[in-house]
Amino acid sequence: MKNFILSLLILILSFLSFNFQVNGKHGILNDNDPKIQSLTIYPNPTSGEFKVQIENTGHQKVNITIFNTIGKVILTENFHDTPANFGRDFNFENEKSGLYFVSVQVGEKTFTKKVVVE
């Protein structure tokens, strides 16, 4: 029963985090954003190792923050004057299995995607 409730909570948080419209500088990555061509996380789901790939950063400052479903920040990294196509590898093999959120800030905009660690 405990596992069922935990799974249901993760499903609800995932739905709420990715299915609402956010105003202002924050939002869900979409095809209409001129600053970023794509934000890709792969493989997803993962056994622990995954890559965050950002295309067309415009040589801006990039901040990557990864947090869990209760909002605890697991990792934060900042990069300055990134190349137009920027990628960073992460290793979460020592982290617990579950759902994580990858928040990427490029310039003044922030976008969030999920990654599942099995």
N, C-alpha and C positions, 0 to 999 in steps of 0.2 A: 504494500500500500504506500509505503514511504517513497519508493522508487517511482510509482505512478504519479504521485503528487509532485515530485521533483521534475519529472518529465513534462507534466502538464504546465508547471510554472515556467520552465524553459521555453516551451512552445508559445505560451502567451507572451512572454517577454520578447521573443523573437518577432512575433507578429506585430506587437505594438511598436517595436523599435524600427521596423522596416516598412510599415504600412501607414504611416501618418505623414502629413505634409508639414514641413517645418518652415517657419518664416525667417526672414533676415539672412544672415551670412551662412547659416547652416542648412543642410538639406541632404536629400538622398541623391546620389550620383545619377545623372541622367544624360541622355545623348545630346541635349541642347546646351550643355555647359561649354563655352568657348575655350576655357582655360585648360580643361583636361579632356583628352580624347577617350581615355579609358583608365579604369582602376580595376586591376585583376588580382585575385588571390588564388594561388594554385600550389599544389593540389588541394582541393577542398571537397570533401573532408580529407584530413591528413592524419598521419600517425604521429606527427609532431613537427616535422620540417615542412615549411611552406615559404613561398615567395610573394612579396607584395610588389606588383609591377604597375608603375604609373607612366602613362604616355602623354607627351605634350605638357610638361610642367611649366614651360616658358622660362626656364632657368631661374625659378623662384625658390624661396625658402620652403622646405617641406618638413612638416612635423608629423611623426607617426606615433600614435598612442594605442596600446592594446590593453583592453580591460575585460574583466569577466562579467557574468550576468548580474552580479550585485554591485557593479560599478567600481570594484577595486582595480586600480591601475597596476598592471603587471609589468609594463615596459613603456618607456617614452624615449624617443630618439629625435634629434633635430639635425637637419642637413641644410647647408647654405649653398646657393647658386648651383642647384642640381642640373645635371644634363637634361636635355629635352625628354629622353626616355630613361627613366630612373627605376631601378629595382633594388630590393633589399631582401636578403634571406633571413629567416628566423627559425630558431630551433626551440620548440616547446615540448620536447620529449620528456623533460623533467616536470612539466606542469600536469595538473589533473586533467583527465578527459572531460570534455564538455564543450559548451558554446562560448566563444570569445568574440569580441567586437574589435575591429581594426578601424580606428579613426585617423583619417589622413587630412591634414590641413595643408593646402597649397595656396600661398598668398593669403587672401582674406576669406577663402571658402573652406569649409570643413565637410567631409563626406565620410560616411560610416558604412562598412560592410561587415558581414559575419564570417567566421571561420570555425569549423567544427574539428576539434582534436579528439581522435578516437583512442 
